[in-house]
Amino acid sequence: MKRVFLFLLTNLLVVVTINIILSVLGVNVYLARSGYGYNMQDLAVFCFVWGMVGALISLLMSKVSAKWMMGVHVIDRRSAEYGWLVSMVEQLSRKAGLPKVPEVGIWDSPEVNAFATGPSKRNSLVAFSTGLLDSMQQNEIEGVAAHEIAHIANGDMVTMTLLQGVVNSFVMFFARIIAWAVAQNAREESRGSIQFAVTMLLEIVLGILGMLVVAAFSRYREFRADSGGAKYAGRQDMIAALQRLSMNTRRYDQEPALATLKIAGGVGRFFASHPPLEDRIAALQRGA
């Protein structure tokens, strides 16, 4: 959940910032005059380019923003307490055929969580919470680490970036069309400010709705990462890791619906980046 949430939050902030800059520079005014009513193709190309740019910037910032937002500090083999964890990640990375071993980080938190992020297979980070390291057996930690390594080996961050870029493009396109239509009903002297305000509001709202598409893909790729984790660490260790996560999840039922590693009920389940743990365990037990 952390990896996906940080990426989506960064993306939303980047896209909104880009559009504020474009509005200040007058680009949106130009599009309002030459695009909406006369050249929809130009508007579509413009939104696609900047939508992809926003997603790519989010990808490039993913590792840095994760370290900053989560307070992750990188460790190496010289760590007296966690040197074994670095060695474990190195071994799993070789099994996965990664061109470069990811950085290994730890952040101080009682939550049971881990994530992998980074713009490429050569520039990635695998991070673990102290809560996870303190509550799991070493074979279970290896299952979690293998799962995160599988995300990197599968190129999941890049794939999600491409998907997010397409979502951004639709968000920017429809936000501008709707805002322009709304502004036409206002007095001429106030149309510009109304169009700007409505565009920003719609980009936030539509951006949040766009997260539904990205979250659905994220749930799908979790099964693939579980399969990769089973390949690198062993199926039983991967199952044991998920079972331990399930036990810890039940201990924190009082937390908010979208808390780390929990699957929300109601509407919130559509925003969940991970499928229910019992479904993932069942898939591994079936050999999927």
FILUMKOL-129786 format. One record per residue (C-alpha): residue number from 0; residue in three letters; z negated, x, y negated. Coordinates in steps of 0.2 Angstrom, whole numbers, plus 5000, padded with zeros to 4 digits. Example, Ala and Ser with C-alpha at 12.3 -4.5 7.8 and 13.67 -1.06 7.14 Angstrom:
# FILUMKOL-129786
nr->0, rest->Ala, pz->4961, px->5062, py->5022
nr->1, rest->Ser, pz->4964, px->5068, py->5005
//
This chain:
# FILUMKOL-129786
nr->0, rest->Met, pz->5000, px->5000, py->5000
nr->1, rest->Lys, pz->4996, px->5014, py->4988
nr->2, rest->Arg, pz->5012, px->5023, py->4989
nr->3, rest->Val, pz->5022, px->5007, py->4986
nr->4, rest->Phe, pz->5011, px->5000, py->4973
nr->5, rest->Leu, pz->5012, px->5016, py->4963
nr->6, rest->Phe, pz->5030, px->5017, py->4964
nr->7, rest->Leu, pz->5033, px->4999, py->4959
nr->8, rest->Leu, pz->5021, px->5001, py->4944
nr->9, rest->Thr, pz->5029, px->5017, py->4938
nr->10, rest->Asn, pz->5046, px->5009, py->4940
nr->11, rest->Leu, pz->5041, px->4993, py->4930
nr->12, rest->Leu, pz->5033, px->5004, py->4916
nr->13, rest->Val, pz->5049, px->5015, py->4915
nr->14, rest->Val, pz->5061, px->5001, py->4914
nr->15, rest->Val, pz->5051, px->4992, py->4901
nr->16, rest->Thr, pz->5050, px->5008, py->4891
nr->17, rest->Ile, pz->5069, px->5011, py->4893
nr->18, rest->Asn, pz->5072, px->4994, py->4886
nr->19, rest->Ile, pz->5061, px->4996, py->4871
nr->20, rest->Ile, pz->5070, px->5013, py->4867
nr->21, rest->Leu, pz->5087, px->5004, py->4869
nr->22, rest->Ser, pz->5081, px->4990, py->4858
nr->23, rest->Val, pz->5075, px->5002, py->4844
nr->24, rest->Leu, pz->5092, px->5011, py->4845
nr->25, rest->Gly, pz->5101, px->4995, py->4843
nr->26, rest->Val, pz->5110, px->4996, py->4859
nr->27, rest->Asn, pz->5104, px->4978, py->4864
nr->28, rest->Val, pz->5111, px->4971, py->4848
nr->29, rest->Tyr, pz->5128, px->4979, py->4852
nr->30, rest->Leu, pz->5127, px->4971, py->4869
nr->31, rest->Ala, pz->5122, px->4954, py->4862
nr->32, rest->Arg, pz->5138, px->4954, py->4851
nr->33, rest->Ser, pz->5150, px->4961, py->4863
nr->34, rest->Gly, pz->5144, px->4958, py->4880
nr->35, rest->Tyr, pz->5136, px->4941, py->4884
nr->36, rest->Gly, pz->5150, px->4930, py->4878
nr->37, rest->Tyr, pz->5165, px->4941, py->4879
nr->38, rest->Asn, pz->5163, px->4955, py->4892
nr->39, rest->Met, pz->5151, px->4952, py->4906
nr->40, rest->Gln, pz->5158, px->4966, py->4915
nr->41, rest->Asp, pz->5152, px->4979, py->4902
nr->42, rest->Leu, pz->5135, px->4971, py->4902
nr->43, rest->Ala, pz->5134, px->4972, py->4921
nr->44, rest->Val, pz->5139, px->4990, py->4921
nr->45, rest->Phe, pz->5127, px->4994, py->4908
nr->46, rest->Cys, pz->5112, px->4986, py->4917
nr->47, rest->Phe, pz->5117, px->4994, py->4934
nr->48, rest->Val, pz->5117, px->5012, py->4926
nr->49, rest->Trp, pz->5101, px->5010, py->4917
nr->50, rest->Gly, pz->5093, px->5000, py->4932
nr->51, rest->Met, pz->5097, px->5015, py->4943
nr->52, rest->Val, pz->5091, px->5027, py->4930
nr->53, rest->Gly, pz->5074, px->5019, py->4929
nr->54, rest->Ala, pz->5072, px->5019, py->4948
nr->55, rest->Leu, pz->5077, px->5037, py->4949
nr->56, rest->Ile, pz->5065, px->5042, py->4935
nr->57, rest->Ser, pz->5051, px->5033, py->4945
nr->58, rest->Leu, pz->5056, px->5043, py->4960
nr->59, rest->Leu, pz->5056, px->5060, py->4951
nr->60, rest->Met, pz->5039, px->5055, py->4944
nr->61, rest->Ser, pz->5032, px->5049, py->4961
nr->62, rest->Lys, pz->5022, px->5064, py->4966
nr->63, rest->Val, pz->5016, px->5069, py->4949
nr->64, rest->Ser, pz->5010, px->5051, py->4945
nr->65, rest->Ala, pz->5002, px->5049, py->4962
nr->66, rest->Lys, pz->4992, px->5065, py->4959
nr->67, rest->Trp, pz->4987, px->5059, py->4942
nr->68, rest->Met, pz->4983, px->5041, py->4945
nr->69, rest->Met, pz->4974, px->5044, py->4962
nr->70, rest->Gly, pz->4965, px->5060, py->4957
nr->71, rest->Val, pz->4973, px->5069, py->4972
nr->72, rest->His, pz->4969, px->5088, py->4973
nr->73, rest->Val, pz->4981, px->5099, py->4984
nr->74, rest->Ile, pz->4973, px->5109, py->4998
nr->75, rest->Asp, pz->4979, px->5123, py->5009
nr->76, rest->Arg, pz->4974, px->5132, py->5025
nr->77, rest->Arg, pz->4961, px->5142, py->5015
nr->78, rest->Ser, pz->4951, px->5126, py->5014
nr->79, rest->Ala, pz->4935, px->5128, py->5024
nr->80, rest->Glu, pz->4933, px->5110, py->5026
nr->81, rest->Tyr, pz->4951, px->5104, py->5028
nr->82, rest->Gly, pz->4961, px->5118, py->5033
nr->83, rest->Trp, pz->4964, px->5110, py->5050
nr->84, rest->Leu, pz->4972, px->5095, py->5041
nr->85, rest->Val, pz->4985, px->5107, py->5033
nr->86, rest->Ser, pz->4989, px->5114, py->5050
nr->87, rest->Met, pz->4990, px->5097, py->5058
nr->88, rest->Val, pz->5003, px->5092, py->5044
nr->89, rest->Glu, pz->5013, px->5108, py->5047
nr->90, rest->Gln, pz->5014, px->5105, py->5066
nr->91, rest->Leu, pz->5020, px->5087, py->5063
nr->92, rest->Ser, pz->5032, px->5092, py->5050
nr->93, rest->Arg, pz->5040, px->5104, py->5062
nr->94, rest->Lys, pz->5041, px->5091, py->5075
nr->95, rest->Ala, pz->5050, px->5079, py->5063
nr->96, rest->Gly, pz->5062, px->5093, py->5058
nr->97, rest->Leu, pz->5057, px->5093, py->5039
nr->98, rest->Pro, pz->5065, px->5107, py->5029
nr->99, rest->Lys, pz->5049, px->5110, py->5020
nr->100, rest->Val, pz->5031, px->5106, py->5024
nr->101, rest->Pro, pz->5024, px->5093, py->5012
nr->102, rest->Glu, pz->5010, px->5097, py->5001
nr->103, rest->Val, pz->4993, px->5090, py->5008
nr->104, rest->Gly, pz->4981, px->5082, py->4996
nr->105, rest->Ile, pz->4964, px->5073, py->4997
nr->106, rest->Trp, pz->4957, px->5061, py->4985
nr->107, rest->Asp, pz->4938, px->5055, py->4984
nr->108, rest->Ser, pz->4937, px->5037, py->4989
nr->109, rest->Pro, pz->4927, px->5027, py->5002
nr->110, rest->Glu, pz->4943, px->5017, py->5006
nr->111, rest->Val, pz->4952, px->5021, py->5022
nr->112, rest->Asn, pz->4970, px->5025, py->5016
nr->113, rest->Ala, pz->4983, px->5038, py->5016
nr->114, rest->Phe, pz->5001, px->5039, py->5009
nr->115, rest->Ala, pz->5016, px->5050, py->5007
nr->116, rest->Thr, pz->5027, px->5051, py->4992
nr->117, rest->Gly, pz->5039, px->5063, py->4983
nr->118, rest->Pro, pz->5057, px->5063, py->4978
nr->119, rest->Ser, pz->5064, px->5072, py->4993
nr->120, rest->Lys, pz->5061, px->5079, py->5010
nr->121, rest->Arg, pz->5059, px->5096, py->5001
nr->122, rest->Asn, pz->5047, px->5090, py->4988
nr->123, rest->Ser, pz->5034, px->5078, py->4995
nr->124, rest->Leu, pz->5016, px->5075, py->4997
nr->125, rest->Val, pz->5005, px->5068, py->5010
nr->126, rest->Ala, pz->4987, px->5063, py->5004
nr->127, rest->Phe, pz->4972, px->5056, py->5013
nr->128, rest->Ser, pz->4956, px->5048, py->5006
nr->129, rest->Thr, pz->4939, px->5055, py->5010
nr->130, rest->Gly, pz->4935, px->5038, py->5017
nr->131, rest->Leu, pz->4949, px->5040, py->5030
nr->132, rest->Leu, pz->4944, px->5058, py->5035
nr->133, rest->Asp, pz->4926, px->5053, py->5037
nr->134, rest->Ser, pz->4928, px->5038, py->5047
nr->135, rest->Met, pz->4942, px->5043, py->5060
nr->136, rest->Gln, pz->4943, px->5054, py->5075
nr->137, rest->Gln, pz->4955, px->5069, py->5074
nr->138, rest->Asn, pz->4967, px->5061, py->5085
nr->139, rest->Glu, pz->4967, px->5045, py->5075
nr->140, rest->Ile, pz->4970, px->5055, py->5059
nr->141, rest->Glu, pz->4984, px->5064, py->5068
nr->142, rest->Gly, pz->4992, px->5046, py->5071
nr->143, rest->Val, pz->4990, px->5042, py->5052
nr->144, rest->Ala, pz->4998, px->5059, py->5047
nr->145, rest->Ala, pz->5012, px->5057, py->5059
nr->146, rest->His, pz->5016, px->5040, py->5052
nr->147, rest->Glu, pz->5016, px->5047, py->5034
nr->148, rest->Ile, pz->5027, px->5061, py->5040
nr->149, rest->Ala, pz->5039, px->5049, py->5048
nr->150, rest->His, pz->5041, px->5040, py->5031
nr->151, rest->Ile, pz->5047, px->5057, py->5023
nr->152, rest->Ala, pz->5058, px->5061, py->5038
nr->153, rest->Asn, pz->5066, px->5044, py->5037
nr->154, rest->Gly, pz->5070, px->5046, py->5018
nr->155, rest->Asp, pz->5060, px->5030, py->5014
nr->156, rest->Met, pz->5057, px->5034, py->4996
nr->157, rest->Val, pz->5075, px->5037, py->4992
nr->158, rest->Thr, pz->5080, px->5021, py->5001
nr->159, rest->Met, pz->5067, px->5011, py->4992
nr->160, rest->Thr, pz->5073, px->5019, py->4976
nr->161, rest->Leu, pz->5091, px->5013, py->4978
nr->162, rest->Leu, pz->5085, px->4996, py->4982
nr->163, rest->Gln, pz->5074, px->4996, py->4967
nr->164, rest->Gly, pz->5088, px->5002, py->4956
nr->165, rest->Val, pz->5098, px->4987, py->4962
nr->166, rest->Val, pz->5084, px->4975, py->4958
nr->167, rest->Asn, pz->5081, px->4983, py->4941
nr->168, rest->Ser, pz->5100, px->4980, py->4937
nr->169, rest->Phe, pz->5098, px->4961, py->4941
nr->170, rest->Val, pz->5082, px->4960, py->4931
nr->171, rest->Met, pz->5090, px->4968, py->4916
nr->172, rest->Phe, pz->5106, px->4958, py->4917
nr->173, rest->Phe, pz->5098, px->4941, py->4919
nr->174, rest->Ala, pz->5084, px->4945, py->4907
nr->175, rest->Arg, pz->5097, px->4948, py->4893
nr->176, rest->Ile, pz->5108, px->4933, py->4897
nr->177, rest->Ile, pz->5093, px->4921, py->4897
nr->178, rest->Ala, pz->5085, px->4929, py->4881
nr->179, rest->Trp, pz->5102, px->4928, py->4872
nr->180, rest->Ala, pz->5103, px->4909, py->4877
nr->181, rest->Val, pz->5086, px->4906, py->4871
nr->182, rest->Ala, pz->5088, px->4915, py->4854
nr->183, rest->Gln, pz->5104, px->4904, py->4850
nr->184, rest->Asn, pz->5092, px->4889, py->4848
nr->185, rest->Ala, pz->5082, px->4899, py->4834
nr->186, rest->Arg, pz->5086, px->4901, py->4816
nr->187, rest->Glu, pz->5098, px->4915, py->4813
nr->188, rest->Glu, pz->5086, px->4927, py->4804
nr->189, rest->Ser, pz->5074, px->4926, py->4818
nr->190, rest->Arg, pz->5086, px->4927, py->4833
nr->191, rest->Gly, pz->5084, px->4946, py->4835
nr->192, rest->Ser, pz->5065, px->4947, py->4836
nr->193, rest->Ile, pz->5065, px->4932, py->4848
nr->194, rest->Gln, pz->5078, px->4939, py->4859
nr->195, rest->Phe, pz->5069, px->4956, py->4860
nr->196, rest->Ala, pz->5052, px->4947, py->4864
nr->197, rest->Val, pz->5060, px->4936, py->4877
nr->198, rest->Thr, pz->5069, px->4950, py->4885
nr->199, rest->Met, pz->5053, px->4960, py->4887
nr->200, rest->Leu, pz->5044, px->4946, py->4894
nr->201, rest->Leu, pz->5057, px->4941, py->4906
nr->202, rest->Glu, pz->5059, px->4959, py->4912
nr->203, rest->Ile, pz->5041, px->4959, py->4917
nr->204, rest->Val, pz->5041, px->4942, py->4925
nr->205, rest->Leu, pz->5058, px->4945, py->4934
nr->206, rest->Gly, pz->5052, px->4963, py->4938
nr->207, rest->Ile, pz->5037, px->4956, py->4947
nr->208, rest->Leu, pz->5047, px->4944, py->4957
nr->209, rest->Gly, pz->5059, px->4958, py->4961
nr->210, rest->Met, pz->5044, px->4966, py->4970
nr->211, rest->Leu, pz->5046, px->4953, py->4983
nr->212, rest->Val, pz->5062, px->4960, py->4989
nr->213, rest->Val, pz->5055, px->4978, py->4989
nr->214, rest->Ala, pz->5040, px->4973, py->4998
nr->215, rest->Ala, pz->5050, px->4964, py->5011
nr->216, rest->Phe, pz->5059, px->4980, py->5014
nr->217, rest->Ser, pz->5043, px->4990, py->5014
nr->218, rest->Arg, pz->5036, px->4979, py->5028
nr->219, rest->Tyr, pz->5052, px->4982, py->5038
nr->220, rest->Arg, pz->5051, px->5001, py->5037
nr->221, rest->Glu, pz->5033, px->5002, py->5042
nr->222, rest->Phe, pz->5038, px->4997, py->5060
nr->223, rest->Arg, pz->5050, px->5012, py->5059
nr->224, rest->Ala, pz->5037, px->5024, py->5053
nr->225, rest->Asp, pz->5025, px->5018, py->5067
nr->226, rest->Ser, pz->5039, px->5022, py->5079
nr->227, rest->Gly, pz->5041, px->5039, py->5072
nr->228, rest->Gly, pz->5023, px->5042, py->5071
nr->229, rest->Ala, pz->5022, px->5038, py->5090
nr->230, rest->Lys, pz->5036, px->5050, py->5093
nr->231, rest->Tyr, pz->5027, px->5065, py->5084
nr->232, rest->Ala, pz->5009, px->5062, py->5088
nr->233, rest->Gly, pz->5010, px->5052, py->5104
nr->234, rest->Arg, pz->5010, px->5033, py->5106
nr->235, rest->Gln, pz->4992, px->5031, py->5111
nr->236, rest->Asp, pz->4986, px->5041, py->5096
nr->237, rest->Met, pz->4997, px->5030, py->5084
nr->238, rest->Ile, pz->4990, px->5014, py->5092
nr->239, rest->Ala, pz->4972, px->5021, py->5091
nr->240, rest->Ala, pz->4975, px->5025, py->5072
nr->241, rest->Leu, pz->4981, px->5007, py->5069
nr->242, rest->Gln, pz->4966, px->5000, py->5079
nr->243, rest->Arg, pz->4954, px->5010, py->5069
nr->244, rest->Leu, pz->4962, px->5004, py->5053
nr->245, rest->Ser, pz->4961, px->4986, py->5059
nr->246, rest->Met, pz->4942, px->4989, py->5063
nr->247, rest->Asn, pz->4939, px->4996, py->5045
nr->248, rest->Thr, pz->4949, px->4982, py->5037
nr->249, rest->Arg, pz->4938, px->4969, py->5045
nr->250, rest->Arg, pz->4923, px->4977, py->5037
nr->251, rest->Tyr, pz->4930, px->4974, py->5020
nr->252, rest->Asp, pz->4935, px->4956, py->5021
nr->253, rest->Gln, pz->4925, px->4953, py->5005
nr->254, rest->Glu, pz->4938, px->4964, py->4995
nr->255, rest->Pro, pz->4952, px->4956, py->4985
nr->256, rest->Ala, pz->4967, px->4949, py->4995
nr->257, rest->Leu, pz->4978, px->4964, py->4991
nr->258, rest->Ala, pz->4966, px->4977, py->4994
nr->259, rest->Thr, pz->4971, px->4993, py->5002
nr->260, rest->Leu, pz->4978, px->4991, py->5020
nr->261, rest->Lys, pz->4974, px->4972, py->5020
nr->262, rest->Ile, pz->4987, px->4959, py->5022
nr->263, rest->Ala, pz->4984, px->4944, py->5010
nr->264, rest->Gly, pz->4985, px->4926, py->5014
nr->265, rest->Gly, pz->4994, px->4913, py->5004
nr->266, rest->Val, pz->5007, px->4918, py->4991
nr->267, rest->Gly, pz->5000, px->4936, py->4991
nr->268, rest->Arg, pz->5006, px->4940, py->5009
nr->269, rest->Phe, pz->5024, px->4940, py->5001
nr->270, rest->Phe, pz->5019, px->4955, py->4990
nr->271, rest->Ala, pz->5011, px->4964, py->5004
nr->272, rest->Ser, pz->5019, px->4981, py->5008
nr->273, rest->His, pz->5013, px->4982, py->5025
nr->274, rest->Pro, pz->5014, px->4969, py->5040
nr->275, rest->Pro, pz->4999, px->4963, py->5049
nr->276, rest->Leu, pz->4991, px->4978, py->5058
nr->277, rest->Glu, pz->4990, px->4967, py->5074
nr->278, rest->Asp, pz->5009, px->4965, py->5073
nr->279, rest->Arg, pz->5012, px->4984, py->5072
nr->280, rest->Ile, pz->5000, px->4987, py->5086
nr->281, rest->Ala, pz->5009, px->4974, py->5097
nr->282, rest->Ala, pz->5026, px->4982, py->5093
nr->283, rest->Leu, pz->5020, px->4999, py->5098
nr->284, rest->Gln, pz->5012, px->4992, py->5114
nr->285, rest->Arg, pz->5029, px->4984, py->5118
nr->286, rest->Gly, pz->5037, px->5001, py->5116
nr->287, rest->Ala, pz->5046, px->4996, py->5100
//
